[in-house]
Amino acid sequence: MGAVLENLDAPPAVRMGMRILGWPFKWLGLRGDPDLPPITRALTALGPAYIKFGQILSTRPDVVGPELAQQLRVLQDKLPAFPTDKAKATIAGELEQPVDALFSEFSDAVAAASIAQVHRARLRTTGKEVAVKVLRPGIERAFKTDIDAFYLAAGLIEMLSPSSRRLRPRDVIKHFEGVVLRELDLRIESSAAGEFAANTAEDEGFDVPQIDWFLCSRHVMVMDWAEGISLGDVDALRSAGHDLKALSVCVLQMFLRHALRDGYFHADMHQGNLKVAANGDIVALDFGIMGRIDEYTRRVYAEILMGFIRRDYRRIAEVHFEAGYVPADRDIDEFAQALRSVGEPIFGMEASRLSMARLLSRLFDVTEQFGMQTRTELILLQRTMVVVEGVARSLDPEHMNIWETARPEVETYIRDNIGPAAMIRDLVRTARVLSRFGPRLPQMAEEALLARANVLPEPKAAPWRARIVYALTGAAIALAAVAVAQL
């Protein structure tokens, strides 16, 4: 292990981190699969949660080095499979029918990752080719062990390093635990795939396989088979005549479109979960981790991106303060200046010379300098942005520019959702919500007046007074907006 690490083309900090991960590999006697590269072998031996971490690193050769990224690519969909007999037993138990009664053909595993593996099969009733996803036996218990260890580590970090508390390690682990629990129930993944397919049905160049709802359960999911070349096999894509630059642009713009337009996006978009069909469409797979952001957060995110695109660092700073991402007692001009030190080196630099490792390091310094806390609601969004940009850069490393590529999607969103038309639309929506409370307004007013006369206890009065003021004020504004809209 030591010799491999010394010869690895990766930054010193990454080599040290991998060395630390290698120690439990040796101490616990977990041999892993001897056919895997040493570091990949160590991560698989440590457990499924560590594999997830390795999958993220595999998309960032600019952070960990090209050699290590290539080794970690195995973690995406080429891990050792569990026996097919066990998969068949799980399917028979979950779907209450023998596998031979459901499928006329059923292959050994064609892809295997940390959570589940996939088999290629053919439905006996229709003859249609399908992909059958089956959870690994005992995966729930394995993940619980990893999560318990992460909670222990987070508690120790907060205790030994008070400055780390702004990063909210335990809250981050709690968020990660919620994500994992959803991923371990394939009924939730089936539902996510259905919603994602409905949202993206009109997106040209992007496809989501259809789910067979009658053959899905907690541990089994069946969906249409997606034929194509893995987005990670750049040589095969080039040989097939696909436009790598166009694919690079498409994968990043699709992510932004889904996040901004729908507020619902694929949050595990590494190369193992993306294929390119013969017609050039990108096909998404594996919907166990999906991200959801509310409309206000989408607007904040879009304004921040547009600020960087326009190099308007003052506006970026204002948005951070307005959203409460930066403590109000900090200086907004100093924060804008710090953001300039992050953004300016990006512009005008060739993509091949841009170091994401240095950029992320500088961003971390800024967040620490201004006391910014981790926002758990943004973790999946930020994580996916890093992964997707890494995937896009792997397809077009010389020319990929995240800001130029993002501009059309961000501008479209801002045009449709920030401005006078959007304001009127929001007020009309507010009027509709308030109208539901119309019959209750007299009662609310009476209770507020009685509370003021001390007939009702004071603790109950304050909320009703606030509500009546907000309701009447909002109704007046909304009605005025409706009148303006009808002119």
C-alpha positions in Angstrom: 0.0 0.0 0.0 2.8 2.5 0.9 4.7 2.0 -2.3 1.5 2.5 -4.3 0.7 5.7 -2.5 4.2 7.1 -3.0 4.0 6.5 -6.7 0.4 7.8 -7.1 -0.1 11.0 -9.1 -2.2 12.9 -6.5 -1.8 15.9 -4.2 0.1 15.2 -0.9 -3.0 15.8 1.2 -5.0 13.2 -0.8 -2.2 10.7 -0.5 -2.1 11.2 3.3 -5.9 10.8 3.5 -5.7 7.6 1.5 -2.9 6.4 3.8 -5.1 6.9 6.8 -8.0 5.0 5.2 -5.5 2.2 4.4 -4.6 1.7 8.1 -8.0 0.3 9.2 -7.8 -1.9 6.0 -4.6 -3.4 7.5 -5.5 -3.4 11.2 -9.0 -4.9 10.8 -7.7 -7.6 8.5 -10.3 -6.8 5.9 -8.7 -8.1 2.8 -11.3 -6.9 0.3 -11.1 -8.1 -3.3 -7.5 -8.8 -4.4 -8.5 -8.0 -8.0 -9.2 -4.4 -7.1 -6.6 -1.6 -7.0 -5.1 -1.2 -3.5 -6.9 2.1 -2.5 -10.2 1.0 -4.0 -9.8 -2.3 -2.2 -9.3 -0.4 1.1 -12.5 1.7 0.6 -14.6 -1.4 -0.2 -13.3 -3.1 2.8 -14.2 -0.2 5.1 -17.9 -0.2 4.0 -20.6 1.2 1.7 -20.6 4.7 3.1 -16.8 5.0 2.4 -17.5 3.8 -1.2 -19.9 6.7 -1.6 -17.1 9.1 -0.7 -14.8 7.3 -3.2 -17.4 7.7 -6.0 -17.4 11.5 -5.5 -13.6 11.6 -5.7 -13.6 9.5 -8.8 -15.3 12.3 -10.7 -12.6 14.9 -9.8 -9.2 14.0 -11.4 -8.3 17.7 -11.0 -8.6 17.2 -7.2 -7.2 13.7 -6.6 -5.1 13.2 -9.7 -6.0 11.3 -12.9 -4.5 7.9 -11.8 -6.4 7.8 -8.5 -9.6 9.0 -10.1 -9.3 6.2 -12.7 -8.8 3.6 -9.9 -11.8 4.9 -7.9 -14.0 4.7 -11.1 -14.4 1.0 -10.2 -16.5 2.0 -7.3 -19.2 3.5 -9.5 -20.5 0.2 -11.0 -17.8 -2.5 -11.1 -17.6 -3.7 -7.5 -17.7 -7.4 -6.8 -21.2 -8.8 -7.2 -23.0 -11.1 -4.7 -24.2 -14.5 -6.0 -27.0 -14.6 -8.6 -28.8 -17.3 -6.5 -29.1 -14.8 -3.6 -30.5 -12.2 -6.0 -33.1 -14.7 -7.3 -34.0 -15.6 -3.8 -34.6 -12.0 -2.9 -36.7 -11.4 -6.0 -38.8 -14.5 -5.3 -39.4 -13.6 -1.7 -40.2 -9.9 -2.5 -42.4 -10.5 -5.5 -43.9 -13.7 -4.3 -43.2 -15.5 -7.6 -40.3 -17.7 -8.8 -37.9 -15.8 -11.0 -38.5 -18.2 -13.9 -42.2 -17.3 -13.8 -41.4 -13.6 -14.2 -38.5 -13.7 -16.6 -37.7 -15.8 -19.6 -34.1 -14.7 -19.4 -32.1 -13.6 -16.3 -28.4 -12.8 -16.5 -25.7 -12.6 -13.8 -25.0 -9.1 -12.5 -24.0 -6.7 -15.2 -23.2 -3.8 -12.8 -22.6 -3.7 -9.1 -22.1 -0.8 -6.7 -22.2 -0.2 -3.0 -26.0 -0.5 -2.5 -27.2 -2.9 -5.1 -26.5 -4.7 -8.3 -28.3 -4.9 -11.7 -29.2 -7.9 -13.7 -30.4 -7.9 -17.4 -33.6 -9.8 -17.9 -36.5 -10.4 -20.3 -40.1 -10.3 -19.1 -41.9 -13.6 -19.8 -45.2 -11.9 -20.4 -44.2 -9.2 -23.0 -40.7 -10.2 -24.1 -39.4 -6.7 -23.2 -35.8 -6.3 -22.0 -35.6 -4.9 -18.4 -33.0 -4.1 -15.8 -33.6 -5.7 -12.4 -32.0 -3.9 -9.5 -31.6 -5.9 -6.2 -30.3 -4.6 -2.9 -27.3 -6.3 -1.4 -28.1 -8.7 1.4 -27.4 -7.1 4.8 -26.8 -3.6 3.3 -29.0 -1.9 5.9 -26.9 -3.3 8.8 -23.7 -2.4 7.0 -24.7 1.2 6.5 -26.0 1.5 10.1 -22.5 0.5 11.3 -20.9 3.1 9.1 -23.3 5.8 10.2 -22.7 5.1 13.9 -19.0 5.4 13.3 -19.6 8.7 11.5 -21.6 10.1 14.4 -18.9 9.1 16.8 -16.3 10.8 14.6 -18.4 14.0 14.3 -18.9 14.2 18.0 -15.2 13.9 18.6 -14.4 16.5 16.0 -16.9 19.0 17.6 -15.4 18.3 21.1 -11.8 18.5 20.1 -12.1 21.4 17.6 -14.7 24.1 18.7 -14.0 26.0 15.4 -15.4 23.0 13.5 -18.9 23.5 15.0 -19.8 26.1 12.4 -19.6 23.2 9.9 -22.2 21.3 11.9 -20.6 17.8 11.5 -23.4 16.0 13.4 -26.1 17.7 11.4 -24.3 16.8 8.2 -24.2 13.1 9.2 -27.9 13.3 10.2 -28.7 14.6 6.7 -26.5 11.9 5.1 -28.3 9.3 7.2 -31.7 10.5 5.9 -30.5 10.3 2.3 -29.1 6.8 2.8 -32.3 5.5 4.4 -34.3 6.6 1.3 -31.8 5.0 -0.9 -32.2 1.6 0.9 -35.9 1.5 0.0 -36.4 0.8 -3.8 -40.1 1.7 -3.5 -38.9 5.3 -2.8 -36.4 5.1 -5.7 -39.2 3.9 -8.1 -41.3 6.8 -7.1 -38.4 9.2 -7.6 -37.8 7.8 -11.0 -41.4 8.2 -11.9 -41.4 11.9 -10.8 -38.1 12.6 -12.5 -39.4 11.0 -15.8 -42.5 13.2 -15.7 -40.6 16.4 -15.0 -38.1 15.7 -17.8 -40.4 14.2 -20.4 -40.1 17.2 -22.7 -36.3 17.6 -22.3 -34.7 17.0 -25.7 -31.5 14.9 -25.4 -32.3 13.5 -22.0 -34.1 10.2 -21.1 -35.3 8.4 -18.0 -36.2 4.6 -18.4 -39.8 3.7 -17.4 -40.5 1.8 -14.2 -42.5 -1.4 -14.1 -44.6 -0.5 -11.0 -46.0 -4.0 -10.6 -42.5 -5.5 -10.2 -41.1 -3.2 -7.5 -40.8 -3.7 -3.8 -38.5 -2.6 -1.0 -35.5 -4.6 -2.2 -36.3 -5.1 -5.9 -36.9 -2.6 -8.8 -37.6 -3.4 -12.4 -37.3 -0.8 -15.2 -36.8 -0.7 -19.0 -33.3 -1.7 -20.1 -31.2 1.3 -21.3 -28.8 0.5 -24.1 -25.8 2.8 -24.4 -22.2 3.6 -23.7 -21.2 4.6 -20.2 -20.4 8.3 -20.0 -17.1 7.3 -18.3 -15.9 5.4 -21.4 -14.5 8.4 -23.3 -12.7 6.3 -25.9 -15.8 4.3 -26.7 -17.9 7.4 -27.0 -15.3 9.0 -29.3 -15.1 5.8 -31.4 -18.9 5.7 -31.7 -18.8 9.3 -33.2 -20.4 11.1 -30.3 -19.7 14.8 -29.9 -17.9 14.9 -26.5 -18.0 18.7 -26.2 -21.8 18.6 -26.8 -22.2 15.9 -24.2 -20.1 17.9 -21.7 -22.4 20.9 -22.2 -25.6 18.8 -22.1 -24.8 17.1 -18.8 -24.1 20.3 -16.9 -27.0 22.3 -18.4 -29.5 19.4 -17.8 -28.5 19.4 -14.1 -29.0 23.1 -13.8 -32.3 23.0 -15.7 -33.7 20.3 -13.4 -32.4 22.0 -10.2 -33.6 25.5 -11.1 -36.8 24.8 -13.2 -38.1 21.8 -11.2 -36.4 22.1 -7.9 -35.8 18.3 -8.2 -32.6 16.9 -9.6 -30.5 13.7 -9.9 -28.0 14.0 -7.0 -25.8 11.1 -7.9 -24.7 12.0 -11.4 -21.4 10.2 -11.7 -20.4 8.5 -14.9 -21.6 5.1 -13.7 -25.2 6.4 -13.6 -25.2 8.0 -17.0 -25.2 6.4 -20.5 -25.2 7.8 -24.0 -27.8 6.2 -26.3 -27.0 5.5 -30.0 -28.9 8.7 -30.9 -26.8 10.8 -28.6 -29.3 11.2 -25.8 -28.0 11.1 -22.2 -29.8 8.3 -20.2 -30.0 8.7 -16.4 -29.9 5.7 -14.1 -30.1 5.0 -10.4 -32.5 7.4 -8.7 -31.7 6.4 -5.1 -30.3 9.9 -4.3 -32.4 12.8 -5.5 -32.2 16.4 -4.4 -35.1 18.8 -3.8 -34.8 22.6 -3.2 -37.6 25.0 -2.5 -38.5 27.9 -4.8 -36.8 30.6 -2.6 -33.5 28.6 -2.5 -33.6 28.2 -6.3 -33.8 32.0 -6.7 -31.0 32.5 -4.3 -28.9 29.9 -6.1 -29.6 31.4 -9.5 -28.7 34.9 -8.4 -25.4 33.7 -6.9 -24.6 31.9 -10.2 -25.5 34.9 -12.3 -23.5 37.1 -10.0 -20.4 35.0 -10.8 -21.2 34.9 -14.5 -21.5 38.7 -14.6 -18.6 39.1 -12.1 -21.0 41.2 -9.9 -19.4 40.3 -6.6 -21.3 43.0 -4.7 -24.6 41.4 -5.7 -23.4 37.9 -4.8 -22.5 39.3 -1.3 -25.9 40.9 -1.0 -27.7 37.7 -1.8 -25.7 35.8 0.8 -26.6 38.3 3.5 -30.3 38.5 2.4 -30.5 34.7 2.6 -28.9 34.6 6.0 -25.9 32.5 4.8 -23.5 35.1 6.3 -23.9 36.4 9.8 -25.4 39.9 9.7 -22.6 41.4 11.8 -20.0 40.8 9.1 -18.9 43.5 6.6 -20.6 43.1 3.2 -17.9 45.0 1.3 -15.2 42.8 2.8 -17.2 39.7 1.9 -17.6 41.0 -1.7 -13.9 41.5 -1.9 -13.2 38.0 -0.7 -15.6 36.6 -3.3 -13.7 38.5 -6.0 -10.5 36.7 -4.9 -12.4 33.4 -5.5 -14.0 34.3 -8.8 -11.5 36.4 -10.7 -8.8 33.7 -11.1 -11.4 31.5 -12.9 -12.1 33.9 -15.7 -9.8 33.9 -18.6 -8.0 30.8 -17.4 -7.9 27.8 -19.7 -10.0 24.9 -18.4 -7.0 22.6 -18.3 -5.1 25.0 -16.0 -8.0 25.5 -13.6 -7.4 23.7 -10.3 -10.7 22.8 -8.5 -8.7 21.7 -5.5 -7.3 25.2 -5.1 -10.7 26.8 -5.8 -12.4 24.7 -3.2 -9.7 25.4 -0.7 -10.1 29.1 -1.2 -13.9 28.9 -0.8 -13.4 27.0 2.4 -11.1 29.8 3.7 -13.7 32.4 2.9 -16.5 30.5 4.7 -14.3 30.2 7.7 -13.2 33.8 7.6 -16.8 35.0 7.6 -18.3 32.5 10.0 -20.6 30.8 7.5 -22.3 27.7 8.8 -23.0 24.6 6.8 -26.5 24.7 5.2 -27.7 21.1 5.3 -30.5 22.0 2.8 -27.8 22.8 0.2 -25.4 19.9 0.8 -26.8 17.7 -2.0 -27.0 20.6 -4.4 -23.4 21.7 -3.8 -22.1 18.1 -3.8 -23.8 17.4 -7.1 -22.5 20.6 -8.7 -19.0 19.4 -7.9 -19.6 16.0 -9.3 -21.4 17.1 -12.5 -18.7 19.7 -13.3 -16.1 16.9 -12.9 -18.1 14.6 -15.3 -18.4 17.5 -17.8 -14.6 18.3 -17.5 -13.8 14.6 -18.1 -15.5 14.8 -21.5 -14.0 18.1 -22.5 -11.0 18.9 -20.2 -9.4 21.5 -22.5 -12.4 23.8 -23.0 -15.1 23.1 -20.4 -16.0 26.4 -18.6 -18.7 26.1 -16.0 -19.7 29.7 -16.1 -20.1 30.0 -19.9 -22.0 26.7 -20.0 -24.3 27.7 -17.1 -25.2 31.1 -18.5 -28.1 30.1 -20.8 -29.9 28.0 -18.2 -29.4 30.6 -15.4 -30.5 33.5 -17.6 -33.6 31.6 -18.7 -34.5 30.9 -15.1 -34.0 34.5 -14.0 -36.0 35.9 -16.9 -38.9 33.6 -16.0 -38.8 33.7 -12.2 -37.2 37.0 -11.0 -38.7 40.3 -12.1 -42.1 42.1 -12.4 -43.9 39.2 -14.0 -42.7 36.8 -11.4 -43.7 39.2 -8.6 -47.2 39.5 -9.9 -47.4 35.7 -10.2 -46.2 35.3 -6.6 -48.8 37.8 -5.4 -51.6 36.0 -7.3 -50.5 32.8 -5.7 -50.5 34.4 -2.3 -54.1 35.7 -2.9 -55.2 32.2 -3.7 -53.7 30.8 -0.5 -55.3 33.7 1.6 -58.7 33.1 0.0 -58.8 29.7 1.7 -58.8 31.5 5.0 -61.5 34.0 4.0 -64.3 32.3 6.0 -62.1 32.3 9.1 -61.1 36.0 9.0 -64.0 37.2 11.2 -63.3 34.6 13.8 -59.6 35.4 13.8 -60.3 39.1 14.2 -62.7 38.4 17.1 -60.2 36.2 18.9 -57.5 38.8 18.4 -59.7 41.5 19.9 -60.8 39.3 22.8 -57.2 38.4 23.5 -56.3 42.1 23.6 -59.0 42.6 26.2 -57.4 39.8 28.3 -60.3 37.5 27.8 -58.0 35.0 26.2 -54.5 34.1 27.6 -51.8 36.4 26.3 -49.5 33.6 24.9 -52.3 32.7 22.5 -53.0 36.3 21.5 -49.7 37.2 19.9 -49.8 34.5 17.2 -53.4 35.4 16.3 -52.6 39.2 16.1 -49.7 38.5 13.9 -51.7 36.3 11.7 -54.6 38.8 11.3 -52.1 41.6 10.4 -50.3 39.4 7.9 -53.5 38.1 6.4 -55.2 41.5 5.9 -52.0 43.1 4.6 -51.2 40.3 2.3 -54.8 40.2 1.0 -54.7 43.9 0.3 -51.5 43.6 -1.6 -52.6 40.5 -3.5 -55.9 42.0 -4.5 -54.1 45.1 -5.8 -51.7 42.9 -7.8 -54.6 41.0 -9.3 -56.2 44.2 -10.3 -53.0 45.4 -12.0 -52.6 42.1 -13.8 -56.0 42.4 -15.3 -55.4 45.9 -16.7 
